[in-house]
Amino acid sequence: MITKHNHAESCNHHYHSGHHHHGIESHLHDDALVCSGKRDIIGDLETIKQNLADEIEILAKWIQEMSGIIGHVKALVQCDSPVTMISTTGEDVTVKEIAGSSIHVSVVAIVFNTNVQSLECRIATLFDTLQKQTD
């Protein structure tokens, strides 16, 4: 069952066209809601992995508190290293190595009895929290 979303109660994010968060997609598969998201984060790999594990646990508890039923919640972490930033303001070009790595994080939740917009918002919040923890 997909229920209506009360934006003011559950989400501090603003929706983009089609009521989707950037990088987060949802669709129905039989009776299951499949919601997936991805984000690139710069930071320490081990810190991000631990924080992501904590955030996945929080997400699972949130789904259950919202009376949802979890089929699977999975995350994938991929690391591309080293990270080099190349920039210019129109004159000289600066090349700088950035401490930390570019880490690609993907999250997929397969759930039942959950509001699509609330779940998308919650996953967006997960990514925002993960980024803030590395800043």
NUTITI-111458 format. One record per residue (C-alpha): x, y, z; residue in three letters. Coordinates in steps of 0.05 Angstrom, whole numbers, padded with zeros to 5 digits, always signed. Example, Ala and Ser with C-alpha at 12.3 -4.5 7.8 and 13.67 -1.06 7.14 Angstrom:
REM NUTITI-111458
+00246-00090+00156ALA/+00273-00021+00143SER/
This chain:
REM NUTITI-111458
+00000+00000+00000MET/+00028+00068-00019ILE/+00000+00124+00023THR/-00003+00199+00013LYS/+00057+00239+00034HIS/+00052+00296+00082ASN/+00112+00338+00062HIS/+00111+00383+00123ALA/+00113+00326+00173GLU/+00167+00282+00145SER/+00213+00318+00098CYS/+00258+00379+00100ASN/+00278+00370+00027HIS/+00246+00403-00033HIS/+00222+00358-00089TYR/+00246+00364-00160HIS/+00202+00351-00220SER/+00161+00288-00212GLY/+00168+00289-00136HIS/+00235+00254-00138HIS/+00299+00273-00102HIS/+00360+00280-00146HIS/+00394+00212-00152GLY/+00336+00174-00119ILE/+00286+00132-00158GLU/+00227+00090-00138SER/+00182+00040-00173HIS/+00133-00015-00155LEU/+00151-00087-00168HIS/+00091-00132-00154ASP/+00070-00107-00085ASP/+00139-00083-00065ALA/+00165-00011-00067LEU/+00236-00009-00093VAL/+00273+00055-00076CYS/+00345+00066-00095SER/+00393+00124-00090GLY/+00466+00140-00102LYS/+00513+00195-00084ARG/+00588+00209-00090ASP/+00620+00231-00024ILE/+00690+00255-00012ILE/+00720+00229+00053GLY/+00755+00174+00090ASP/+00733+00105+00066LEU/+00732+00071+00134GLU/+00694+00129+00166THR/+00642+00128+00111ILE/+00633+00053+00115LYS/+00621+00055+00190GLN/+00575+00115+00186ASN/+00536+00082+00129LEU/+00527+00019+00170ALA/+00499+00062+00227ASP/+00453+00099+00178GLU/+00427+00034+00148ILE/+00408+00010+00217GLU/+00372+00077+00231ILE/+00336+00071+00163LEU/+00313+00000+00180ALA/+00286+00023+00247LYS/+00251+00082+00214TRP/+00217+00036+00163ILE/+00192-00009+00218GLN/+00168+00050+00260GLU/+00128+00074+00199MET/+00094+00004+00198SER/+00133-00016+00136GLY/+00157-00086+00123ILE/+00230-00095+00100ILE/+00245-00142+00043GLY/+00318-00119+00037HIS/+00358-00057+00051VAL/+00426-00059+00019LYS/+00484-00011+00009ALA/+00544-00013-00036LEU/+00608+00028-00027VAL/+00658+00036-00083GLN/+00722+00076-00076CYS/+00760+00113-00131ASP/+00826+00140-00107SER/+00865+00185-00108PRO/+00823+00247-00118VAL/+00853+00305-00156THR/+00820+00373-00162MET/+00837+00415-00223ILE/+00811+00486-00223SER/+00818+00554-00255THR/+00785+00622-00250THR/+00806+00638-00321GLY/+00880+00648-00312GLU/+00926+00598-00279ASP/+00906+00525-00271VAL/+00914+00495-00202THR/+00923+00420-00191VAL/+00912+00397-00120LYS/+00907+00328-00088GLU/+00847+00323-00041ILE/+00854+00286+00024ALA/+00806+00228+00024GLY/+00775+00190-00033SER/+00716+00197-00078SER/+00668+00145-00052ILE/+00607+00123-00091HIS/+00551+00101-00044VAL/+00488+00065-00068SER/+00428+00046-00025VAL/+00369+00002-00044VAL/+00308-00010-00001ALA/+00256-00062-00021ILE/+00198-00052+00025VAL/+00123-00063+00033PHE/+00069-00018+00062ASN/+00111+00045+00057THR/+00099+00116+00031ASN/+00141+00128-00031VAL/+00156+00201-00020GLN/+00172+00191+00054SER/+00221+00135+00037LEU/+00254+00176-00017GLU/+00261+00234+00032CYS/+00289+00188+00086ARG/+00342+00160+00038ILE/+00360+00231+00016ALA/+00368+00249+00090THR/+00413+00188+00099LEU/+00459+00214+00043PHE/+00458+00285+00072ASP/+00477+00258+00141THR/+00533+00216+00112LEU/+00561+00276+00075GLN/+00557+00321+00138LYS/+00595+00268+00178GLN/+00654+00274+00130THR/+00655+00350+00125ASP/
